[in-house]
């Protein structure tokens, strides 16, 4: 569970204004145009950036406040970046295994199981430079889920994928979240993709979240 209390963030202009909301153990989508603050919101929750004011709780633990700031690695979350952010010197299976906890045989097995689930089995020993953008997106997703954190944040996880790949990954994500009881927050500009993936959907506009119609 993620709880935001009166979160405020500005750069040269206000990006998030007095935002208070709770995200439960389900899939919640955040829509908005480029520059609306979707990625900023995820980064504040992850601890990659710090809010100017307000409180953030993860699993009832305060991780951001005016007097307290918990570093990202201690927040029990995973973050899937829009850019995929794969390590160039690691093979596909190593990317996933390291996210799950190490490169030993136990974590290699976890990684290989995920590559098989996601259609990456034949690419397990490939370098990031040798795989396509769509395949890199699958590796990024596998890495986000491999650590089995209670909270996962995904920034545009289905962008630049064809319809078949989107449908496959949507089904995989839904099953994974249900199986592991995860709070998943997904940002996207693609409303149709969020409709298929999410239990709830909000639009971020002028610094505030607006609940969309039931999905």
Secondary structure, DSSP 4 states (H G I P E B T S, - for coil): -EEEEEEEEESSSEEEEEEEEEE-SSEEEEE--TTSSHHHHHHHHHTSS--SEEEEEETTEEEESSS-B--GGGS-EEEE-TT----TTSBHHHHHHHHHT-SSHHHHHHHHHHHHHTT-GGGTT-BGGGS-HHHHHHHHHHHHHHT--SEEEEESTTTT--HHHHHHHHHHHHHHHHHHT-EEEEEES-HHHHHHH-SEEEEEETTEEEEPPP-
